[in-house]
Amino acid sequence: MNLKRAIRELGIKPILARVRHPQTNGKIEKWFDTYQRFRGEFESFEEFLQWYNKRPHGALKLEQLESPQDAFWNRLPIEAKFRIGTRLFGL
């Protein structure tokens, strides 16, 4: 199965980055950086992927045991919290 057909069947819409402009492709650049730094610590690529996908995110305040949900709410401006409450609860 070719790549174009596979992503079409999965409903994936590819987003292409500009040529020679790594800033528009920052997420995958960061992923490859992480892979290069840590790949030697794992016996297989699958083991690395398990670790990568299940590790705590670096943006969380782990010393305070901040969950992803807490991180989301704590970073929202107070005005946005009121707008969300208004929409959800008709306040």
Order of alpha helices (4+ residues) and beta strands (2+ residues): alpha-alpha-alpha-alpha-alpha
